[in-house]
Amino acid sequence: MNSPNGETAKDIANRKGITEKEDILDYMSSTELATNLFRITQTDEVLKNKNINNENDACITHHKVGQAVRQTIKRIGGTMPEDLPTPNKSAKQIEKEKNKNLTFKNNKKLK
């Protein structure tokens, strides 16, 4: 699916420099994740409130909500999602390192 500025998931992955096998959400800052969650939840609300239940109208609605979110970000002087820095490590990498450190500390305590 295209993002509101016309990017596909593949385009976003290419821009962020990550492989297609990796989840682009794992390479988003909290601000970018929040922006996407807001877009998703508001699209869901509009689909429910307007009783939209066919794919074509849902896609159009998703696009319109995405455009409105982007316009709001621009209007308030925020940073557009595609202009936010990509974290150096994915959320999965950070979690793996955290678990590794905890395991190391726990093993050290047991000795």
ZIQUI-V607380 format. One record per residue. RES is the residue in one small letter. PSI is psi in radians with two decimals (none if undefined). OMEGA is omega in whole degrees, -180 to 180 (999 if undefined). Layout:
res:RES psi:PSI omega:OMEGA
res:RES psi:PSI omega:OMEGA
//
This chain:
res:m psi:2.53 omega:179
res:n psi:2.55 omega:173
res:s psi:2.94 omega:-177
res:p psi:-0.43 omega:179
res:n psi:0.29 omega:173
res:g psi:0.03 omega:-180
res:e psi:2.44 omega:171
res:t psi:2.98 omega:176
res:a psi:-0.65 omega:178
res:k psi:-0.73 omega:178
res:d psi:-0.75 omega:-180
res:i psi:-0.78 omega:179
res:a psi:-0.75 omega:178
res:n psi:-0.76 omega:-180
res:r psi:-0.65 omega:-179
res:k psi:-0.19 omega:179
res:g psi:0.59 omega:178
res:i psi:2.76 omega:-179
res:t psi:2.78 omega:179
res:e psi:-0.40 omega:-180
res:k psi:-0.40 omega:-179
res:e psi:2.62 omega:-180
res:d psi:2.12 omega:-177
res:i psi:-0.49 omega:179
res:l psi:-0.50 omega:179
res:d psi:-0.24 omega:-179
res:y psi:0.55 omega:178
res:m psi:2.50 omega:174
res:s psi:2.95 omega:179
res:s psi:-0.62 omega:179
res:t psi:-0.78 omega:-180
res:e psi:-0.69 omega:177
res:l psi:-0.77 omega:-180
res:a psi:-0.70 omega:178
res:t psi:-0.80 omega:-180
res:n psi:-0.70 omega:178
res:l psi:-0.72 omega:177
res:f psi:-0.80 omega:179
res:r psi:-0.77 omega:-178
res:i psi:-0.83 omega:-177
res:t psi:-0.68 omega:180
res:q psi:-0.61 omega:175
res:t psi:-0.77 omega:179
res:d psi:-0.74 omega:179
res:e psi:-0.77 omega:180
res:v psi:-0.75 omega:179
res:l psi:-0.74 omega:179
res:k psi:-0.86 omega:-176
res:n psi:-0.57 omega:-179
res:k psi:0.09 omega:179
res:n psi:0.80 omega:179
res:i psi:2.15 omega:-176
res:n psi:0.33 omega:174
res:n psi:2.63 omega:-171
res:e psi:-0.74 omega:-178
res:n psi:-0.86 omega:179
res:d psi:-0.59 omega:178
res:a psi:-0.73 omega:179
res:c psi:-0.72 omega:178
res:i psi:-0.76 omega:179
res:t psi:-0.78 omega:179
res:h psi:-0.78 omega:180
res:h psi:-0.78 omega:-179
res:k psi:-0.74 omega:179
res:v psi:-0.74 omega:177
res:g psi:-0.74 omega:178
res:q psi:-0.72 omega:-180
res:a psi:-0.71 omega:178
res:v psi:-0.80 omega:179
res:r psi:-0.73 omega:178
res:q psi:-0.68 omega:179
res:t psi:-0.79 omega:178
res:i psi:-0.81 omega:-179
res:k psi:-0.78 omega:-177
res:r psi:-0.66 omega:-178
res:i psi:-0.02 omega:177
res:g psi:0.37 omega:178
res:g psi:3.09 omega:178
res:t psi:2.28 omega:179
res:m psi:2.51 omega:-177
res:p psi:-0.69 omega:-178
res:e psi:-0.22 omega:178
res:d psi:-0.08 omega:177
res:l psi:2.55 omega:179
res:p psi:2.56 omega:175
res:t psi:2.24 omega:178
res:p psi:2.56 omega:-180
res:n psi:-0.53 omega:-180
res:k psi:2.58 omega:178
res:s psi:2.83 omega:177
res:a psi:-0.64 omega:179
res:k psi:-0.70 omega:179
res:q psi:-0.75 omega:180
res:i psi:-0.77 omega:179
res:e psi:-0.73 omega:179
res:k psi:-0.78 omega:179
res:e psi:-0.71 omega:179
res:k psi:-0.81 omega:180
res:n psi:-0.66 omega:179
res:k psi:-0.77 omega:179
res:n psi:-0.70 omega:178
res:l psi:-0.72 omega:178
res:t psi:-0.76 omega:179
res:f psi:-0.81 omega:-179
res:k psi:-0.71 omega:180
res:n psi:-0.70 omega:178
res:n psi:-0.64 omega:179
res:k psi:-0.67 omega:178
res:k psi:-0.56 omega:-177
res:l psi:-0.34 omega:-178
res:k psi:none omega:999
//
